[in-house]
Amino acid sequence: MENLSVAVTDNTTVLPSGGETGARAPYGGKTLSAAVLVGTFLGIITLGTIIGNVLVCLAAVVNRRLRNITNYFVVSLAVADLLVGVLVLPFSTIFEVTRYWNFGLILCNLWVSLDVLCCTASILNLFAISLDRYYAITRPFTYSNKMCRRKAFMAIAVVWIVSLLVSFLPIWVGWNTEDGRLQNVDDPTQCSFNNTNVPYIMIVAFGTYYIPLIIMCVTYFRIFLIAKEQANRINALQPEVRDANRRQNQNLANEHKATRTLAAVLGAFIICWTPYFTVFTITPLCGCTIPEQLYSVVLWLGYINSLLNPCVYAFMNKEFRRAFKKLLCFQTGNSVCFCNNPRNWGLDTPTTSTAPRQS
């Protein structure tokens, strides 16, 4: 998400040897070696973001064990992160290296709109996931009977519609600027969210970040308390009773594992985006500016979150890890990789699933 109020340092300088005053410094004042280093590092982040989230989407599509209600929201989150990697980060890398926008006003505002869209969609998808987990843990029987694919798709549609309304509509109508004019119309070469009014900042910051974040933290805290209580209750059962309810207990254990993974995703999101939203909220209220380098750090820390999510799935979720290995053909023993034998995905073999009923 681009800056709404941070003043960007002017990239003009006096060139030596009779150069023209006011000419733009190459690479935003960086040396060539520094520009190459920054561009390479950010390019790696961009490429990793694209590859990781493509793997998440493909894994959920081709692996039957990953086709459940919760993972529909996970795929929606991965799509938001993938859009960041494909549509936002390449332009962000170029702008970070050169400190100059050379693609015109329309692409500038389109880039900013997509940035806000994807960030908002990520937050709201995480919010939907937290509610899904809470419902699955606190009311497992009701969840299995009533939560279906159609309801999940409706919730995902609401997430993206709200994200579109928060991003594209205000930016292209001029509702987010102090003077009501189109964003960046005066100087599109310094593409940013400057001249943004405080009401819009407060609505975006609190409506799509702080309030959902507080609810998500409370929700996961409640989930872990309930999960602990359920585990203690199971352990207190007599062995014969525990064996009789083994299937139910296993389903409950699977739900707890999924919740831990998604709580880790939320934790990564908080670490990555809280510094940016702190700057985003405080700067216009105090009327101060921050160093350009500091702003770049907090912005790219937020972008890195789109790279971290697939890493969390690979590290904490056995099914995603197995799917990633097959997609990348990192197979061992007698198994054959997906690109040579699609049967290895289990698409032709019925599998036992703990997923809720889908209709």
MOWOCOR-V677657 format. One record per residue. RES is the residue in three letters. SS is DSSP state (h for helix, s for strand, l for the rest). PSI is psi in radians with two decimals (* if undefined). NEAR is the number of other C-alpha atoms within 10 Angstrom. Layout:
RES;SS;PSI;NEAR + RES;SS;PSI;NEAR
This chain:
MET;l;2.21;26 + GLU;l;2.88;22 + ASN;l;2.40;22 + LEU;l;-0.36;22 + SER;l;-0.01;25 + VAL;l;2.21;23 + ALA;l;2.30;20 + VAL;l;2.37;18 + THR;l;2.39;14 + ASP;l;2.33;13 + ASN;l;0.68;17 + THR;s;2.67;14 + THR;s;2.98;16 + VAL;s;2.07;13 + LEU;l;2.50;13 + PRO;l;3.05;8 + SER;l;0.82;6 + GLY;l;0.29;7 + GLY;l;2.89;10 + GLU;l;2.29;11 + THR;s;2.39;11 + GLY;s;-0.03;12 + ALA;s;2.57;12 + ARG;s;2.33;18 + ALA;l;2.37;17 + PRO;h;2.52;17 + TYR;h;0.51;19 + GLY;h;0.55;19 + GLY;h;-0.07;16 + LYS;l;2.73;15 + THR;l;2.86;11 + LEU;h;-0.75;12 + SER;h;-0.68;9 + ALA;h;-0.70;13 + ALA;h;-0.73;19 + VAL;h;-0.74;14 + LEU;h;-0.83;13 + VAL;h;-0.81;16 + GLY;h;-0.70;19 + THR;h;-0.79;14 + PHE;h;-0.82;12 + LEU;h;-0.56;21 + GLY;h;-0.66;18 + ILE;h;-0.74;11 + ILE;h;-0.77;21 + THR;h;-0.85;24 + LEU;h;-0.74;15 + GLY;h;-0.66;18 + THR;h;-0.77;28 + ILE;h;-0.88;22 + ILE;h;-0.82;14 + GLY;h;-0.77;23 + ASN;h;-0.47;26 + VAL;h;-0.71;17 + LEU;h;-0.73;19 + VAL;h;-0.82;26 + CYS;h;-0.79;20 + LEU;h;-0.70;14 + ALA;h;-0.77;25 + ALA;h;-0.47;20 + VAL;h;-0.78;15 + VAL;h;-0.31;17 + ASN;l;1.98;18 + ARG;h;-0.58;18 + ARG;h;-0.32;21 + LEU;h;0.02;18 + ARG;l;1.45;19 + ASN;l;3.05;20 + ILE;h;-0.85;22 + THR;h;-0.70;23 + ASN;h;-0.29;20 + TYR;h;-0.72;21 + PHE;h;-0.63;23 + VAL;h;-0.74;23 + VAL;h;-0.70;22 + SER;h;-0.72;21 + LEU;h;-0.72;27 + ALA;h;-0.62;27 + VAL;h;-0.74;21 + ALA;h;-0.77;24 + ASP;h;-0.64;29 + LEU;h;-0.71;26 + LEU;h;-0.63;20 + VAL;h;-0.82;26 + GLY;h;-0.63;27 + VAL;h;-0.74;14 + LEU;h;-0.38;15 + VAL;h;-0.92;23 + LEU;h;-0.64;25 + PRO;h;-0.78;18 + PHE;h;-0.63;17 + SER;h;-0.67;25 + THR;h;-0.82;20 + ILE;h;-0.78;19 + PHE;h;-0.64;19 + GLU;h;-0.65;21 + VAL;h;-0.77;23 + THR;h;-0.38;20 + ARG;l;0.65;24 + TYR;l;2.25;19 + TRP;l;2.07;20 + ASN;l;0.38;15 + PHE;l;0.13;12 + GLY;h;2.94;14 + LEU;h;-0.77;20 + ILE;h;-0.84;13 + LEU;h;-0.55;15 + CYS;h;-0.93;21 + ASN;h;-0.52;22 + LEU;h;-0.74;17 + TRP;h;-0.82;21 + VAL;h;-0.74;22 + SER;h;-0.76;23 + LEU;h;-0.64;22 + ASP;h;-0.87;23 + VAL;h;-0.72;24 + LEU;h;-0.89;24 + CYS;h;-0.68;26 + CYS;h;-0.80;25 + THR;h;-0.73;26 + ALA;h;-0.65;27 + SER;h;-0.82;26 + ILE;h;-0.82;24 + LEU;h;-0.56;25 + ASN;h;-0.73;25 + LEU;h;-0.66;25 + PHE;h;-0.79;22 + ALA;h;-0.68;22 + ILE;h;-0.72;24 + SER;h;-0.70;25 + LEU;h;-0.69;16 + ASP;h;-0.78;18 + ARG;h;-0.72;24 + TYR;h;-0.77;22 + TYR;h;-0.73;18 + ALA;h;-0.62;22 + ILE;h;-0.72;22 + THR;h;-0.50;15 + ARG;l;1.16;11 + PRO;h;-0.70;17 + PHE;h;-0.77;12 + THR;h;-0.71;12 + TYR;h;-0.82;18 + SER;h;-0.59;17 + ASN;h;-0.56;11 + LYS;h;-0.48;13 + MET;l;2.09;19 + CYS;l;3.03;17 + ARG;h;-0.69;18 + ARG;h;-0.77;12 + LYS;h;-0.66;14 + ALA;h;-0.77;20 + PHE;h;-0.63;15 + MET;h;-0.74;10 + ALA;h;-0.72;16 + ILE;h;-0.70;19 + ALA;h;-0.73;13 + VAL;h;-0.73;16 + VAL;h;-0.83;22 + TRP;h;-0.58;20 + ILE;h;-0.80;13 + VAL;h;-0.71;15 + SER;h;-0.70;23 + LEU;h;-0.73;19 + LEU;h;-0.64;12 + VAL;h;-0.53;21 + SER;h;-1.21;24 + PHE;h;-0.78;19 + LEU;h;-0.96;14 + PRO;h;-0.68;18 + ILE;h;-0.72;24 + TRP;h;-0.22;16 + VAL;h;-0.39;13 + GLY;l;0.27;16 + TRP;l;-0.31;18 + ASN;l;-0.07;25 + THR;s;2.77;22 + GLU;l;-0.69;15 + ASP;l;0.05;12 + GLY;l;0.14;15 + ARG;l;2.92;16 + LEU;l;2.46;17 + GLN;l;2.38;29 + ASN;l;0.32;21 + VAL;l;-0.50;14 + ASP;l;-0.68;10 + ASP;l;1.43;12 + PRO;h;-0.22;19 + THR;h;-0.34;17 + GLN;h;1.18;20 + CYS;l;2.05;26 + SER;l;-3.08;24 + PHE;l;0.88;22 + ASN;l;2.92;19 + ASN;l;0.61;19 + THR;s;2.40;23 + ASN;l;2.65;18 + VAL;h;-0.74;17 + PRO;h;-0.73;13 + TYR;h;-0.75;16 + ILE;h;-0.77;20 + MET;h;-0.71;17 + ILE;h;-0.81;12 + VAL;h;-0.83;19 + ALA;h;-0.84;17 + PHE;h;-0.66;14 + GLY;h;-0.55;14 + THR;h;0.06;21 + TYR;h;-1.20;20 + TYR;h;-0.84;17 + ILE;h;-0.87;11 + PRO;h;-0.63;18 + LEU;h;-0.76;21 + ILE;h;-0.78;10 + ILE;h;-0.72;14 + MET;h;-0.74;21 + CYS;h;-0.77;17 + VAL;h;-0.71;12 + THR;h;-0.85;17 + TYR;h;-0.59;20 + PHE;h;-0.78;14 + ARG;h;-0.70;15 + ILE;h;-0.79;22 + PHE;h;-0.60;17 + LEU;h;-0.77;10 + ILE;h;-0.72;15 + ALA;h;-0.71;19 + LYS;h;-0.73;13 + GLU;h;-0.72;12 + GLN;h;-0.71;17 + ALA;h;-0.73;14 + ASN;h;-0.66;11 + ARG;h;-0.70;10 + ILE;h;-0.75;16 + ASN;h;-0.46;11 + ALA;l;-0.18;11 + LEU;l;2.67;12 + GLN;l;2.58;9 + PRO;h;-0.71;11 + GLU;h;-0.62;9 + VAL;h;-0.70;11 + ARG;h;-0.70;15 + ASP;h;-0.64;12 + ALA;h;-0.50;10 + ASN;l;0.46;13 + ARG;h;-0.75;13 + ARG;h;-0.81;12 + GLN;h;-0.73;14 + ASN;h;-0.64;16 + GLN;h;-0.72;12 + ASN;h;-0.73;15 + LEU;h;-0.71;19 + ALA;h;-0.68;16 + ASN;h;-0.70;14 + GLU;h;-0.70;19 + HIS;h;-0.71;20 + LYS;h;-0.78;15 + ALA;h;-0.68;17 + THR;h;-0.70;24 + ARG;h;-0.73;18 + THR;h;-0.81;18 + LEU;h;-0.51;24 + ALA;h;-0.63;21 + ALA;h;-0.66;15 + VAL;h;-0.75;19 + LEU;h;-0.73;22 + GLY;h;-0.74;12 + ALA;h;-0.68;18 + PHE;h;-0.75;23 + ILE;h;-0.81;17 + ILE;h;-0.71;13 + CYS;h;-0.68;21 + TRP;h;-0.32;22 + THR;h;-0.74;17 + PRO;h;-0.73;16 + TYR;h;-0.84;22 + PHE;h;-0.45;22 + THR;h;-0.83;13 + VAL;h;-0.76;20 + PHE;h;-0.65;24 + THR;h;-0.76;18 + ILE;h;-0.68;14 + THR;h;-0.87;18 + PRO;h;-0.47;20 + LEU;h;-0.64;12 + CYS;h;-0.20;8 + GLY;l;0.34;10 + CYS;l;2.96;11 + THR;l;2.75;15 + ILE;l;2.74;14 + PRO;l;2.49;11 + GLU;h;-0.69;13 + GLN;h;-0.70;12 + LEU;h;-0.73;11 + TYR;h;-0.73;21 + SER;h;-0.69;15 + VAL;h;-0.85;13 + VAL;h;-0.56;20 + LEU;h;-0.84;22 + TRP;h;-0.45;20 + LEU;h;-0.69;18 + GLY;h;-0.74;23 + TYR;h;-0.65;26 + ILE;h;-0.43;22 + ASN;h;-0.60;21 + SER;h;-0.41;32 + LEU;h;-0.56;24 + LEU;h;-0.60;21 + ASN;h;-0.86;26 + PRO;h;-0.57;25 + CYS;h;-0.68;19 + VAL;h;-0.77;17 + TYR;h;-0.78;22 + ALA;h;-0.61;20 + PHE;h;-0.63;12 + MET;h;-0.27;16 + ASN;l;2.02;16 + LYS;h;-0.69;12 + GLU;h;-0.74;16 + PHE;h;-0.72;23 + ARG;h;-0.76;19 + ARG;h;-0.72;16 + ALA;h;-0.73;23 + PHE;h;-0.74;20 + LYS;h;-0.70;18 + LYS;h;-0.70;22 + LEU;h;-0.64;18 + LEU;l;0.01;12 + CYS;l;0.57;15 + PHE;l;1.19;13 + GLN;l;2.65;14 + THR;l;2.91;10 + GLY;l;-2.42;5 + ASN;l;-0.03;6 + SER;l;2.64;12 + VAL;l;2.43;17 + CYS;l;2.81;19 + PHE;l;-0.66;19 + CYS;l;-0.33;11 + ASN;l;-0.47;9 + ASN;l;1.61;10 + PRO;h;-0.37;14 + ARG;h;-0.42;12 + ASN;h;-0.23;16 + TRP;h;-0.13;20 + GLY;l;0.33;13 + LEU;l;-0.42;13 + ASP;l;-0.08;10 + THR;l;2.18;10 + PRO;l;2.47;9 + THR;l;2.64;10 + THR;l;2.19;8 + SER;l;2.48;13 + THR;l;0.20;16 + ALA;l;2.69;19 + PRO;l;2.84;21 + ARG;l;2.42;15 + GLN;l;2.39;16 + SER;l;*;9
